[in-house]
C-alpha cells in the first residue's frame, strides 16, 4: 500500500477535503507527505540509515522515489543480502507506519532506537535458513 501511495497520510486526507494538521507527527519538522514520511522524516531517516549500516550497505538514505528504485534494483539480485534487505525495508515501512498510527490515534511515542530493536528482532524471528546465516554475523542491536 505504501509503494502505491494508498496510505492515509495527512496530505492524502487533505486532498479529500478532510481538515487535518499537515505537520509530520513523527518529526514535527515538515509537512507530512508520503515522500517525507518514510525516508526524509528525521525519525524514519535515522532508523533506515541505521538499518542500512547494520546490513553493511554503505550509502546515504535517499527520497521516496530513489529508495524504491534502489530497492527494485537491489532485490533483483538472488543473494541472502538482497533477501535480508527486502525484509528490512518491508519491516521498516511497516513499523514507521505503526509508529505513525500510535502517535496519531493513541498519543503514544517510541524512540527510533526501540523501533530499530523491534525490527531486528522481527528479522531474526522471520529469518529463513539462508538469511539466518547472515543475521548471525550482524550485531543484534546496532548503535545509532
URLINPE-V437056 format. One record per pair of residues at least 6 apart in sequence whose C-alpha atoms are under 6 Angstrom apart, sorted by sequence separation. I is the first residue (numbers start at 1). J is the second residue. D is the distance in whole Angstrom. If there is no record, write none. Layout:
((I:J:D) (I:J:D))
This chain:
((24:30:6) (38:44:5) (39:45:5) (102:108:5) (103:109:6) (23:30:6) (24:31:5) (75:82:5) (23:31:5) (24:32:4) (22:31:5) (23:32:6) (22:32:6) (10:22:6) (49:61:6) (10:32:6) (11:33:5) (39:63:6) (35:64:5) (80:131:5) (47:112:6))
